[in-house]
């Protein structure tokens, strides 16, 4: 069985993004905080995946900024 394709978070409308961020904030208020950006992204992705959505570091980068070298 093939896993369903995930929708990129940044392809959602601003309203959909805001709704998901608000719902996620409520969920995370019940969990321990972290300062690690990698951990925050991993947690957000784990929460978004059952909803068919994925989030990447590229979403955080301003659109006019060149991608970081890896």
Protein Blocks (a to p, Z undefined) as FASTA:
>chain_A
ZZdddddfklpcfklmmmmmmmmmmmmmmpccdfblklmmmmmmmmmmmnopacdfklmp
cfkbccddZZ
